[in-house]
Amino acid sequence: MRIDLFSNKAGAASGSPTSVAFGGRYLAVASGTFDSATVTCQMLGPDGATYVTIPGFSLTAAGSAVVYLPSDATVRGVIAGGTSPTGIYVSLYRMPEE
């Protein structure tokens, strides 16, 4: 299962909130021209209003990280900083349990 958080985004941006139906391990993958920007993945906190950064996913260049998400989490991608980041893509891929 693939969940797209960003598709061809440019500049500083917060993606649209997306619901994750199944909890567990996900491979978070980001690509594009970062141009000194930082890309993170955030989850909606228990207060239902504040987004918090998911530990282990903060990239300044194309790459990936394994993240753990609970069932029914609301997540979004965030691009911050950089001079002019372009063509940023971020997707989550659910990983089977071992």
C-alpha positions in Angstrom: 0.0 0.0 0.0 1.3 3.5 -1.0 0.2 6.8 0.5 1.3 9.9 -1.3 2.0 12.9 1.0 3.5 15.2 -1.7 3.5 15.1 -5.4 5.7 17.6 -7.3 5.6 20.3 -4.5 7.8 23.4 -4.6 8.8 25.9 -1.9 7.9 25.7 1.8 4.6 23.8 2.1 2.5 21.6 4.4 0.7 18.8 2.6 -2.9 17.9 3.0 -3.7 15.7 6.0 -4.0 12.0 5.0 -5.4 9.2 7.1 -3.4 6.0 7.7 -5.9 3.1 8.2 -3.4 0.5 9.2 -0.8 0.9 11.9 2.7 -0.5 11.8 6.0 0.0 10.0 6.2 2.3 6.9 9.0 3.1 4.6 8.9 6.9 4.1 10.6 7.9 0.8 11.4 11.4 -0.4 12.9 12.7 -3.7 13.3 15.9 -5.6 15.5 19.0 -5.5 15.8 19.9 -1.9 18.1 22.9 -2.3 18.9 23.0 1.4 15.3 22.4 2.5 14.3 19.9 5.2 11.4 17.4 4.5 9.6 15.9 7.5 6.6 13.8 8.1 4.2 14.9 10.9 1.3 13.2 12.7 -1.7 14.9 14.2 -1.3 14.9 18.0 -3.8 13.7 20.6 -5.3 17.3 21.0 -6.6 17.0 17.4 -5.0 20.4 16.5 -1.2 20.2 16.8 1.0 18.3 14.4 4.2 16.7 15.8 7.2 15.5 13.8 7.4 11.7 13.5 10.7 10.5 15.0 13.3 9.3 12.5 12.1 11.1 9.4 13.8 14.4 8.7 15.7 14.5 5.4 17.8 17.2 3.7 18.3 15.2 0.5 16.5 12.4 -1.3 16.3 9.3 0.9 14.2 7.1 3.0 13.5 6.1 6.6 11.5 3.6 8.5 8.7 5.1 10.6 6.1 3.6 12.9 2.5 4.8 12.8 -0.5 3.9 14.8 -3.8 2.9 13.2 -6.1 5.8 12.2 -3.2 8.3 12.3 -3.5 11.5 10.4 -0.2 12.4 8.7 1.1 15.1 6.4 4.4 16.0 4.8 6.2 19.3 5.5 8.9 21.2 3.5 10.7 23.9 5.4 13.6 26.2 4.6 15.8 26.0 1.5 16.3 28.5 -1.2 13.9 27.0 -3.8 13.1 23.4 -3.3 11.2 21.9 -6.3 9.7 18.7 -7.5 9.4 17.2 -4.0 7.7 13.9 -3.7 7.0 12.1 -0.4 5.3 8.7 -0.1 4.7 6.1 2.6 4.8 2.4 1.9 3.4 -0.1 4.4 5.9 -2.8 5.3 4.8 -6.3 6.3 5.5 -7.3 9.9 8.3 -9.8 10.3 
